[in-house]
Amino acid sequence: MFKTEFEFTLPKGYLDSDGNLHRQGIMRLSTAIDEISPLRDPRVKSNPAYATIIILSRVITRLGALTEITPLEVENFFAQDLSFLQDFYRQINGLESENTPLENIVNPTKNYSENLVCS
């Protein structure tokens, strides 16, 4: 069977408002709508880098005891964990370069076909 979900462990972990640390998670493969949908979000229109936050919140299906990850949680990830997740996203989705920022994969200033190949 085709694998669509992948386990990961964050280097630092997400510290929630109750002081609980969440490190183990599951990320699913991204769909076209996961990459297109953020383009309609006003936060992305004013700051294209915010697409990273929205996309990760859509594709992370579990993080520790959390089963719903919102952009608010992703906004509070440590920088090392955000970088790790961007790399992990590119790896499981077969995107070309480990050095391509996620926001460059989904860049609202380019058309969709250009987004898939830019570096």
Secondary structure, 3 states (H helix, E strand, C coil): CCCCEEEEEEEEEEECCCCCEEEEEEEECCCHHHHHHHHHCHHHHHCHHHHHHHHHHHHEEEECCECCCCHHHHHCCCHHHHHHHHHHHHHHCCCCCCCCCHHHHCCCCCCHHHHHHCC
